[in-house]
Amino acid sequence: MRVFLALAVSVLATSLPAGDIVHVSPDDVGPDSIVYWQGEYVGTVEGEEGKEPLAAQVAARRNDNYELVLYPGGLPGQGWDPESGTQRLSATIADGQLVFKGDNGRAYKVENGTIAVRHEERGQLGALERTFRTSPTLGLDPPDGAVVLFDGTDVEKFRNGAKMTGDGLLDQGARTAEQYADIFLHCEYMLPFWDNSGRANSGIYIQDRYEVQILDSFGYAARASDAGALYRRRAPDLNVSLPPYHWQTFDILFHAPRFNEEGKKTENARISVVHNGVLVQDDIELQKGTGWGGRKKEVPREHLYLQRHRGPSFFRNVWLIANPDGWPKAIQNRVFK
């Protein structure tokens, strides 16, 4: 994987970078683009007891508004303890500058890939440098015996209606031709920033009933309706969403419900979810489907559906292992070791 620094595309509302870009950086766009300002930053600042690690997310919101989320100790999944809380500040771009001001005398100025932290009385406290995280499972190759649902060449493993973009990506709204019971699923997705009607929104519907939420959740708190959630049933243990225009990953281990010969359910479905290399749902029992999937009668086998909901979303490197014997070795090595 690599980043094209000479990106011949305007990264605005619903435009999409080429399929082999890992993330879009300020080098790819001008200061008029939302992507130019948005991102993750890490560094140290002078506190009351000396230098302290601090991380931040600059997240674009609607109508050219931005939110700065401060994480003591590091980014989510990389040093931040949720019990330490966050601080949230809002600002808009004024005279070509983006400056967030806190009620503790601190100001945070975003400029040239850096957030300068300054105190109104003590002066410069430190700086946070922009960083680009990638999931440790990004680009994970399917092992022998895996079912490759989509590798950028065709949509033959999906029912009629599935579409592939000119960049070789799978568009949302694809349902598998085959039905599956227990699976391990690897899926990579990208969401552009989309503010016409809200945040880009999709989902992975396992057995067409149990939804792992896909949503532009960058910079939000972990909620039962945000990325990595079991939709409206359980929030992820941590929100580790990356910014829009970054490729992100889901690695999902699903244990289908069991039924006896009379069709009576004897065992509930169970699911574990790794989002961008972080375990956010650990062997969660589901008594029925989630969202509208909960209205359907449960079955031992069913299709996998990449939901078409609101705004654009795109997929690549989608494959599964049917009837897996636990987590694949590659996941154990990259996530759990």
KOLDO-232904 format. One record per residue (C-alpha): x, y, z; residue number from 1; residue in one letter. Coordinates in Angstrom, 2 decimals. Last residue first. Example, Ala and Ser with C-alpha at 12.3 -4.5 7.8 and 13.67 -1.06 7.14 Angstrom:
2
u:13.67 | v:-1.06 | w:7.14 | num:2 | residu:S
u:12.30 | v:-4.50 | w:7.80 | num:1 | residu:A
END
This chain:
337
u:0.18 | v:-10.58 | w:20.16 | num:337 | residu:K
u:-3.62 | v:-10.41 | w:19.88 | num:336 | residu:F
u:-4.01 | v:-8.19 | w:16.82 | num:335 | residu:V
u:-1.34 | v:-8.95 | w:14.22 | num:334 | residu:R
u:-0.33 | v:-12.46 | w:15.24 | num:333 | residu:N
u:-3.77 | v:-13.72 | w:16.26 | num:332 | residu:Q
u:-5.28 | v:-12.09 | w:13.19 | num:331 | residu:I
u:-2.77 | v:-13.80 | w:10.88 | num:330 | residu:A
u:-3.34 | v:-17.10 | w:12.67 | num:329 | residu:K
u:-7.06 | v:-17.04 | w:11.82 | num:328 | residu:P
u:-9.38 | v:-16.56 | w:14.80 | num:327 | residu:W
u:-11.38 | v:-19.62 | w:15.86 | num:326 | residu:G
u:-11.75 | v:-22.85 | w:13.90 | num:325 | residu:D
u:-13.55 | v:-21.26 | w:10.97 | num:324 | residu:P
u:-16.80 | v:-22.61 | w:9.50 | num:323 | residu:N
u:-16.54 | v:-20.59 | w:6.29 | num:322 | residu:A
u:-13.52 | v:-18.32 | w:5.97 | num:321 | residu:I
u:-14.30 | v:-14.96 | w:4.49 | num:320 | residu:L
u:-13.10 | v:-12.40 | w:1.98 | num:319 | residu:W
u:-13.49 | v:-8.73 | w:1.15 | num:318 | residu:V
u:-10.36 | v:-6.97 | w:-0.13 | num:317 | residu:N
u:-12.23 | v:-3.78 | w:-1.13 | num:316 | residu:R
u:-15.22 | v:-1.74 | w:-0.07 | num:315 | residu:F
u:-16.84 | v:1.62 | w:-0.73 | num:314 | residu:F
u:-19.26 | v:3.92 | w:1.07 | num:313 | residu:S
u:-21.28 | v:6.83 | w:-0.27 | num:312 | residu:P
u:-24.06 | v:8.59 | w:1.63 | num:311 | residu:G
u:-26.92 | v:6.95 | w:3.45 | num:310 | residu:R
u:-27.96 | v:3.30 | w:3.52 | num:309 | residu:H
u:-26.74 | v:0.60 | w:1.18 | num:308 | residu:R
u:-25.74 | v:-2.30 | w:3.40 | num:307 | residu:Q
u:-23.03 | v:-4.82 | w:2.71 | num:306 | residu:L
u:-25.10 | v:-8.01 | w:3.02 | num:305 | residu:Y
u:-24.02 | v:-11.54 | w:3.91 | num:304 | residu:L
u:-26.56 | v:-14.22 | w:2.99 | num:303 | residu:H
u:-28.14 | v:-16.78 | w:5.30 | num:302 | residu:E
u:-27.60 | v:-19.96 | w:7.27 | num:301 | residu:R
u:-28.92 | v:-21.31 | w:10.60 | num:300 | residu:P
u:-32.04 | v:-19.10 | w:10.58 | num:299 | residu:V
u:-33.41 | v:-16.35 | w:12.83 | num:298 | residu:E
u:-36.89 | v:-14.98 | w:12.19 | num:297 | residu:K
u:-36.66 | v:-11.42 | w:10.99 | num:296 | residu:K
u:-37.72 | v:-8.38 | w:12.98 | num:295 | residu:R
u:-34.34 | v:-8.16 | w:14.68 | num:294 | residu:G
u:-32.75 | v:-7.45 | w:11.32 | num:293 | residu:G
u:-34.53 | v:-4.09 | w:11.39 | num:292 | residu:W
u:-32.07 | v:-3.05 | w:14.06 | num:291 | residu:G
u:-30.09 | v:-6.02 | w:15.40 | num:290 | residu:T
u:-30.91 | v:-9.71 | w:15.07 | num:289 | residu:G
u:-31.86 | v:-11.92 | w:17.99 | num:288 | residu:K
u:-30.54 | v:-13.16 | w:21.32 | num:287 | residu:Q
u:-27.07 | v:-11.90 | w:20.46 | num:286 | residu:L
u:-24.17 | v:-13.05 | w:22.64 | num:285 | residu:E
u:-21.00 | v:-10.97 | w:22.50 | num:284 | residu:I
u:-17.68 | v:-12.77 | w:22.08 | num:283 | residu:D
u:-15.54 | v:-9.65 | w:22.56 | num:282 | residu:D
u:-16.72 | v:-6.56 | w:20.69 | num:281 | residu:Q
u:-14.13 | v:-3.76 | w:20.31 | num:280 | residu:V
u:-10.97 | v:-5.80 | w:19.70 | num:279 | residu:L
u:-8.57 | v:-3.31 | w:18.11 | num:278 | residu:V
u:-6.85 | v:-3.85 | w:14.75 | num:277 | residu:G
u:-8.82 | v:-1.26 | w:12.83 | num:276 | residu:N
u:-12.05 | v:-2.68 | w:14.24 | num:275 | residu:H
u:-11.89 | v:-6.25 | w:15.59 | num:274 | residu:V
u:-15.37 | v:-7.65 | w:16.19 | num:273 | residu:V
u:-16.48 | v:-10.75 | w:18.09 | num:272 | residu:S
u:-19.92 | v:-12.29 | w:17.59 | num:271 | residu:I
u:-22.20 | v:-14.87 | w:19.15 | num:270 | residu:R
u:-25.54 | v:-16.21 | w:17.88 | num:269 | residu:A
u:-27.80 | v:-17.84 | w:20.42 | num:268 | residu:N
u:-28.01 | v:-21.59 | w:21.07 | num:267 | residu:E
u:-30.87 | v:-24.08 | w:21.10 | num:266 | residu:T
u:-33.24 | v:-22.45 | w:18.64 | num:265 | residu:K
u:-36.20 | v:-24.65 | w:17.85 | num:264 | residu:K
u:-36.31 | v:-25.94 | w:14.27 | num:263 | residu:G
u:-37.65 | v:-29.38 | w:15.18 | num:262 | residu:E
u:-34.31 | v:-30.98 | w:14.36 | num:261 | residu:E
u:-32.55 | v:-28.66 | w:16.79 | num:260 | residu:N
u:-31.31 | v:-25.15 | w:16.02 | num:259 | residu:F
u:-28.00 | v:-23.33 | w:16.51 | num:258 | residu:R
u:-27.35 | v:-19.61 | w:16.09 | num:257 | residu:P
u:-24.31 | v:-18.66 | w:14.00 | num:256 | residu:A
u:-20.88 | v:-18.02 | w:15.52 | num:255 | residu:H
u:-19.32 | v:-14.95 | w:13.91 | num:254 | residu:F
u:-15.70 | v:-13.82 | w:13.99 | num:253 | residu:L
u:-15.31 | v:-10.37 | w:12.45 | num:252 | residu:I
u:-12.29 | v:-8.48 | w:11.15 | num:251 | residu:D
u:-13.27 | v:-4.95 | w:10.16 | num:250 | residu:F
u:-10.82 | v:-2.63 | w:8.49 | num:249 | residu:T
u:-10.30 | v:1.01 | w:7.54 | num:248 | residu:Q
u:-9.04 | v:2.82 | w:4.46 | num:247 | residu:W
u:-8.73 | v:6.52 | w:5.18 | num:246 | residu:H
u:-10.74 | v:9.09 | w:3.20 | num:245 | residu:Y
u:-12.81 | v:9.93 | w:6.29 | num:244 | residu:P
u:-10.80 | v:9.98 | w:9.51 | num:243 | residu:P
u:-10.03 | v:6.78 | w:11.45 | num:242 | residu:L
u:-12.54 | v:5.11 | w:13.75 | num:241 | residu:S
u:-11.13 | v:3.61 | w:16.95 | num:240 | residu:V
u:-14.23 | v:4.10 | w:19.09 | num:239 | residu:N
u:-13.63 | v:1.85 | w:22.09 | num:238 | residu:L
u:-15.64 | v:-0.87 | w:23.81 | num:237 | residu:D
u:-17.99 | v:-0.73 | w:20.83 | num:236 | residu:P
u:-21.57 | v:0.22 | w:21.68 | num:235 | residu:A
u:-24.09 | v:-2.58 | w:22.12 | num:234 | residu:R
u:-27.61 | v:-3.26 | w:20.90 | num:233 | residu:R
u:-28.51 | v:-0.26 | w:18.75 | num:232 | residu:R
u:-26.36 | v:-1.66 | w:15.92 | num:231 | residu:Y
u:-23.73 | v:-4.00 | w:17.19 | num:230 | residu:L
u:-21.35 | v:-1.07 | w:17.33 | num:229 | residu:A
u:-18.04 | v:-0.86 | w:15.48 | num:228 | residu:G
u:-18.89 | v:2.48 | w:13.92 | num:227 | residu:A
u:-21.60 | v:4.41 | w:15.74 | num:226 | residu:D
u:-25.19 | v:3.63 | w:16.75 | num:225 | residu:S
u:-24.46 | v:1.96 | w:20.09 | num:224 | residu:A
u:-22.14 | v:4.79 | w:21.04 | num:223 | residu:R
u:-18.38 | v:5.28 | w:21.39 | num:222 | residu:A
u:-17.78 | v:9.03 | w:21.57 | num:221 | residu:A
u:-17.24 | v:10.89 | w:18.32 | num:220 | residu:Y
u:-13.96 | v:12.01 | w:16.76 | num:219 | residu:G
u:-14.27 | v:9.90 | w:13.62 | num:218 | residu:F
u:-17.64 | v:8.16 | w:13.57 | num:217 | residu:S
u:-18.20 | v:8.11 | w:9.80 | num:216 | residu:D
u:-20.47 | v:5.08 | w:10.01 | num:215 | residu:L
u:-20.27 | v:1.33 | w:9.52 | num:214 | residu:I
u:-22.30 | v:-0.60 | w:12.08 | num:213 | residu:Q
u:-21.88 | v:-4.33 | w:12.59 | num:212 | residu:V
u:-25.37 | v:-5.55 | w:11.83 | num:211 | residu:E
u:-26.82 | v:-8.95 | w:12.70 | num:210 | residu:Y
u:-29.73 | v:-9.86 | w:10.46 | num:209 | residu:R
u:-28.82 | v:-10.38 | w:6.78 | num:208 | residu:D
u:-26.84 | v:-13.44 | w:7.89 | num:207 | residu:Q
u:-24.11 | v:-10.97 | w:8.79 | num:206 | residu:I
u:-25.21 | v:-7.45 | w:7.92 | num:205 | residu:Y
u:-22.11 | v:-5.28 | w:7.54 | num:204 | residu:I
u:-23.19 | v:-1.66 | w:7.71 | num:203 | residu:G
u:-23.44 | v:1.65 | w:5.88 | num:202 | residu:S
u:-23.53 | v:5.32 | w:6.78 | num:201 | residu:N
u:-21.77 | v:8.41 | w:5.44 | num:200 | residu:A
u:-22.46 | v:11.18 | w:7.97 | num:199 | residu:R
u:-25.20 | v:13.77 | w:7.63 | num:198 | residu:G
u:-27.54 | v:14.84 | w:4.87 | num:197 | residu:S
u:-25.28 | v:16.78 | w:2.50 | num:196 | residu:N
u:-22.34 | v:16.40 | w:4.89 | num:195 | residu:D
u:-20.33 | v:13.60 | w:3.32 | num:194 | residu:W
u:-16.68 | v:13.08 | w:4.20 | num:193 | residu:F
u:-15.59 | v:10.04 | w:2.24 | num:192 | residu:P
u:-16.02 | v:6.58 | w:3.75 | num:191 | residu:L
u:-13.60 | v:3.77 | w:2.96 | num:190 | residu:M
u:-13.94 | v:0.06 | w:3.69 | num:189 | residu:Y
u:-11.87 | v:-3.07 | w:4.17 | num:188 | residu:E
u:-13.51 | v:-6.39 | w:5.05 | num:187 | residu:C
u:-12.23 | v:-9.61 | w:6.62 | num:186 | residu:H
u:-14.90 | v:-12.10 | w:7.68 | num:185 | residu:L
u:-14.61 | v:-15.22 | w:9.85 | num:184 | residu:F
u:-17.72 | v:-17.27 | w:9.37 | num:183 | residu:I
u:-20.23 | v:-19.61 | w:11.01 | num:182 | residu:D
u:-23.37 | v:-20.12 | w:8.86 | num:181 | residu:A
u:-23.22 | v:-18.93 | w:5.26 | num:180 | residu:Y
u:-25.50 | v:-18.37 | w:2.28 | num:179 | residu:Q
u:-24.21 | v:-17.91 | w:-1.24 | num:178 | residu:E
u:-24.96 | v:-15.15 | w:-3.76 | num:177 | residu:A
u:-23.64 | v:-12.50 | w:-1.42 | num:176 | residu:T
u:-25.51 | v:-9.20 | w:-1.08 | num:175 | residu:R
u:-24.01 | v:-5.93 | w:-2.32 | num:174 | residu:A
u:-25.58 | v:-2.52 | w:-1.53 | num:173 | residu:G
u:-22.37 | v:-0.54 | w:-1.11 | num:172 | residu:Q
u:-20.01 | v:-0.20 | w:-4.05 | num:171 | residu:D
u:-17.10 | v:-2.58 | w:-4.50 | num:170 | residu:L
u:-13.90 | v:-0.90 | w:-5.62 | num:169 | residu:L
u:-12.02 | v:-1.33 | w:-8.90 | num:168 | residu:G
u:-11.37 | v:2.35 | w:-9.53 | num:167 | residu:D
u:-14.11 | v:2.42 | w:-12.17 | num:166 | residu:G
u:-16.55 | v:1.35 | w:-9.48 | num:165 | residu:T
u:-17.96 | v:-2.16 | w:-9.02 | num:164 | residu:M
u:-21.67 | v:-2.80 | w:-8.65 | num:163 | residu:K
u:-23.81 | v:-5.49 | w:-7.05 | num:162 | residu:A
u:-27.23 | v:-5.61 | w:-8.69 | num:161 | residu:G
u:-27.28 | v:-9.30 | w:-9.49 | num:160 | residu:N
u:-26.22 | v:-11.31 | w:-6.46 | num:159 | residu:R
u:-22.67 | v:-11.34 | w:-5.23 | num:158 | residu:F
u:-19.75 | v:-13.75 | w:-5.73 | num:157 | residu:K
u:-19.55 | v:-12.68 | w:-9.39 | num:156 | residu:E
u:-18.70 | v:-9.07 | w:-8.49 | num:155 | residu:V
u:-15.52 | v:-8.80 | w:-10.58 | num:154 | residu:D
u:-11.81 | v:-7.95 | w:-10.54 | num:153 | residu:T
u:-11.32 | v:-5.81 | w:-7.45 | num:152 | residu:G
u:-10.69 | v:-8.66 | w:-5.01 | num:151 | residu:D
u:-14.24 | v:-9.32 | w:-3.81 | num:150 | residu:F
u:-15.87 | v:-12.34 | w:-2.20 | num:149 | residu:L
u:-12.71 | v:-14.39 | w:-1.87 | num:148 | residu:V
u:-13.84 | v:-17.54 | w:-0.07 | num:147 | residu:V
u:-10.89 | v:-18.75 | w:1.99 | num:146 | residu:A
u:-9.41 | v:-22.19 | w:1.38 | num:145 | residu:G
u:-5.81 | v:-21.05 | w:1.35 | num:144 | residu:D
u:-5.43 | v:-17.87 | w:3.35 | num:143 | residu:P
u:-6.87 | v:-14.51 | w:2.30 | num:142 | residu:P
u:-4.29 | v:-11.72 | w:2.31 | num:141 | residu:D
u:-4.55 | v:-8.93 | w:4.88 | num:140 | residu:L
u:-4.21 | v:-5.59 | w:3.10 | num:139 | residu:G
u:-5.07 | v:-3.62 | w:6.22 | num:138 | residu:L
u:-4.87 | v:-5.93 | w:9.24 | num:137 | residu:T
u:-2.50 | v:-3.72 | w:11.24 | num:136 | residu:P
u:-4.91 | v:-0.81 | w:10.65 | num:135 | residu:S
u:-3.24 | v:2.35 | w:9.46 | num:134 | residu:T
u:-2.45 | v:5.45 | w:11.48 | num:133 | residu:R
u:-1.38 | v:8.72 | w:9.95 | num:132 | residu:F
u:0.15 | v:11.23 | w:12.36 | num:131 | residu:T
u:0.02 | v:15.01 | w:12.56 | num:130 | residu:R
u:2.38 | v:16.54 | w:15.07 | num:129 | residu:E
u:1.25 | v:17.98 | w:18.41 | num:128 | residu:L
u:3.16 | v:20.96 | w:19.76 | num:127 | residu:A
u:4.26 | v:22.31 | w:23.11 | num:126 | residu:G
u:3.43 | v:24.73 | w:25.88 | num:125 | residu:L
u:4.20 | v:28.06 | w:24.16 | num:124 | residu:Q
u:3.32 | v:31.06 | w:26.32 | num:123 | residu:G
u:2.71 | v:30.89 | w:30.06 | num:122 | residu:R
u:0.09 | v:33.63 | w:30.19 | num:121 | residu:E
u:-2.30 | v:33.02 | w:27.27 | num:120 | residu:E
u:-1.19 | v:29.41 | w:27.02 | num:119 | residu:H
u:-0.10 | v:27.96 | w:23.67 | num:118 | residu:R
u:-0.45 | v:24.60 | w:21.99 | num:117 | residu:V
u:0.68 | v:24.53 | w:18.35 | num:116 | residu:A
u:-1.16 | v:21.85 | w:16.40 | num:115 | residu:I
u:1.01 | v:20.73 | w:13.52 | num:114 | residu:T
u:0.49 | v:19.54 | w:9.95 | num:113 | residu:G
u:1.11 | v:22.98 | w:8.45 | num:112 | residu:N
u:-1.17 | v:24.87 | w:10.87 | num:111 | residu:E
u:-3.75 | v:24.02 | w:13.51 | num:110 | residu:V
u:-3.69 | v:26.46 | w:16.41 | num:109 | residu:K
u:-4.71 | v:25.17 | w:19.84 | num:108 | residu:Y
u:-5.27 | v:27.84 | w:22.50 | num:107 | residu:A
u:-4.99 | v:27.32 | w:26.25 | num:106 | residu:R
u:-6.30 | v:29.66 | w:28.90 | num:105 | residu:G
u:-8.24 | v:26.97 | w:30.72 | num:104 | residu:N
u:-11.55 | v:27.79 | w:29.01 | num:103 | residu:D
u:-10.24 | v:26.34 | w:25.78 | num:102 | residu:G
u:-9.69 | v:28.05 | w:22.45 | num:101 | residu:K
u:-9.52 | v:26.26 | w:19.11 | num:100 | residu:F
u:-7.78 | v:27.98 | w:16.20 | num:99 | residu:V
u:-8.22 | v:27.19 | w:12.50 | num:98 | residu:L
u:-6.78 | v:29.85 | w:10.24 | num:97 | residu:Q
u:-7.55 | v:31.00 | w:6.70 | num:96 | residu:G
u:-9.09 | v:34.26 | w:7.86 | num:95 | residu:D
u:-11.47 | v:32.36 | w:10.14 | num:94 | residu:A
u:-11.98 | v:28.59 | w:9.92 | num:93 | residu:I
u:-14.62 | v:27.44 | w:12.37 | num:92 | residu:T
u:-14.20 | v:26.31 | w:15.96 | num:91 | residu:A
u:-15.38 | v:23.78 | w:18.55 | num:90 | residu:S
u:-13.65 | v:22.32 | w:21.61 | num:89 | residu:L
u:-14.00 | v:18.89 | w:23.22 | num:88 | residu:R
u:-11.99 | v:17.66 | w:26.21 | num:87 | residu:Q
u:-11.70 | v:13.94 | w:26.80 | num:86 | residu:T
u:-11.99 | v:11.48 | w:29.66 | num:85 | residu:G
u:-9.27 | v:9.95 | w:31.82 | num:84 | residu:S
u:-11.44 | v:6.87 | w:32.33 | num:83 | residu:E
u:-11.22 | v:6.20 | w:28.60 | num:82 | residu:P
u:-7.47 | v:5.56 | w:28.99 | num:81 | residu:D
u:-5.63 | v:6.82 | w:25.91 | num:80 | residu:W
u:-2.36 | v:5.12 | w:25.03 | num:79 | residu:G
u:-2.80 | v:3.84 | w:21.51 | num:78 | residu:Q
u:-6.29 | v:2.37 | w:21.08 | num:77 | residu:G
u:-7.84 | v:5.81 | w:21.28 | num:76 | residu:P
u:-5.00 | v:8.32 | w:20.80 | num:75 | residu:L
u:-2.49 | v:9.15 | w:23.49 | num:74 | residu:G
u:-2.00 | v:9.98 | w:27.18 | num:73 | residu:G
u:-4.65 | v:12.67 | w:27.58 | num:72 | residu:P
u:-7.04 | v:12.69 | w:24.59 | num:71 | residu:Y
u:-8.17 | v:16.06 | w:23.21 | num:70 | residu:L
u:-11.06 | v:16.25 | w:20.72 | num:69 | residu:V
u:-11.05 | v:19.30 | w:18.46 | num:68 | residu:L
u:-14.30 | v:19.86 | w:16.60 | num:67 | residu:E
u:-14.67 | v:21.62 | w:13.28 | num:66 | residu:Y
u:-17.47 | v:23.58 | w:11.61 | num:65 | residu:N
u:-17.49 | v:24.10 | w:7.87 | num:64 | residu:D
u:-21.29 | v:23.63 | w:7.63 | num:63 | residu:N
u:-21.31 | v:20.13 | w:9.12 | num:62 | residu:R
u:-18.51 | v:18.64 | w:11.19 | num:61 | residu:R
u:-14.86 | v:18.12 | w:10.38 | num:60 | residu:A
u:-12.83 | v:16.33 | w:13.05 | num:59 | residu:A
u:-9.48 | v:17.42 | w:14.42 | num:58 | residu:V
u:-8.38 | v:14.56 | w:16.66 | num:57 | residu:Q
u:-5.90 | v:15.14 | w:19.44 | num:56 | residu:A
u:-3.18 | v:13.46 | w:21.44 | num:55 | residu:A
u:-1.37 | v:14.47 | w:24.61 | num:54 | residu:L
u:1.66 | v:13.12 | w:26.43 | num:53 | residu:P
u:2.65 | v:15.22 | w:29.48 | num:52 | residu:E
u:5.72 | v:17.34 | w:30.07 | num:51 | residu:K
u:6.10 | v:18.66 | w:33.60 | num:50 | residu:G
u:3.86 | v:18.39 | w:36.65 | num:49 | residu:E
u:1.53 | v:21.32 | w:35.98 | num:48 | residu:E
u:1.52 | v:20.53 | w:32.31 | num:47 | residu:G
u:3.92 | v:21.30 | w:29.46 | num:46 | residu:E
u:2.76 | v:19.62 | w:26.28 | num:45 | residu:V
u:3.70 | v:16.41 | w:24.49 | num:44 | residu:T
u:2.92 | v:15.04 | w:21.03 | num:43 | residu:G
u:0.24 | v:13.37 | w:18.92 | num:42 | residu:V
u:-2.10 | v:14.53 | w:16.13 | num:41 | residu:Y
u:-4.94 | v:12.91 | w:14.20 | num:40 | residu:E
u:-6.70 | v:14.34 | w:11.15 | num:39 | residu:G
u:-8.87 | v:16.98 | w:9.51 | num:38 | residu:Q
u:-7.48 | v:20.28 | w:8.32 | num:37 | residu:W
u:-6.51 | v:19.51 | w:4.72 | num:36 | residu:Y
u:-9.28 | v:16.91 | w:4.47 | num:35 | residu:V
u:-11.90 | v:19.66 | w:4.59 | num:34 | residu:I
u:-10.46 | v:21.05 | w:1.39 | num:33 | residu:S
u:-9.87 | v:24.79 | w:0.89 | num:32 | residu:D
u:-6.36 | v:24.37 | w:2.30 | num:31 | residu:P
u:-5.33 | v:22.41 | w:-0.80 | num:30 | residu:G
u:-5.18 | v:18.67 | w:-1.36 | num:29 | residu:V
u:-2.77 | v:15.75 | w:-1.62 | num:28 | residu:D
u:-0.07 | v:17.07 | w:0.70 | num:27 | residu:D
u:-2.78 | v:17.61 | w:3.33 | num:26 | residu:P
u:-3.06 | v:13.78 | w:3.52 | num:25 | residu:S
u:-5.36 | v:11.21 | w:1.95 | num:24 | residu:V
u:-5.16 | v:7.70 | w:3.32 | num:23 | residu:H
u:-4.29 | v:4.19 | w:2.18 | num:22 | residu:V
u:-4.56 | v:4.95 | w:-1.54 | num:21 | residu:I
u:-4.87 | v:1.82 | w:-3.69 | num:20 | residu:D
u:-8.48 | v:2.39 | w:-4.79 | num:19 | residu:G
u:-8.13 | v:5.88 | w:-6.23 | num:18 | residu:A
u:-9.55 | v:8.73 | w:-4.18 | num:17 | residu:P
u:-13.32 | v:9.25 | w:-3.92 | num:16 | residu:L
u:-15.45 | v:12.34 | w:-4.46 | num:15 | residu:S
u:-18.60 | v:12.70 | w:-2.35 | num:14 | residu:T
u:-18.24 | v:16.09 | w:-0.64 | num:13 | residu:A
u:-14.77 | v:17.28 | w:-1.63 | num:12 | residu:L
u:-11.42 | v:15.68 | w:-2.29 | num:11 | residu:V
u:-10.57 | v:17.18 | w:-5.67 | num:10 | residu:S
u:-8.77 | v:14.48 | w:-7.60 | num:9 | residu:V
u:-5.46 | v:14.13 | w:-9.38 | num:8 | residu:A
u:-3.46 | v:13.02 | w:-6.37 | num:7 | residu:L
u:0.20 | v:13.80 | w:-6.66 | num:6 | residu:A
u:1.18 | v:12.51 | w:-3.25 | num:5 | residu:L
u:-0.19 | v:9.06 | w:-4.03 | num:4 | residu:F
u:-0.10 | v:7.11 | w:-0.77 | num:3 | residu:V
u:1.18 | v:3.56 | w:-0.68 | num:2 | residu:R
u:0.00 | v:0.00 | w:0.00 | num:1 | residu:M
END
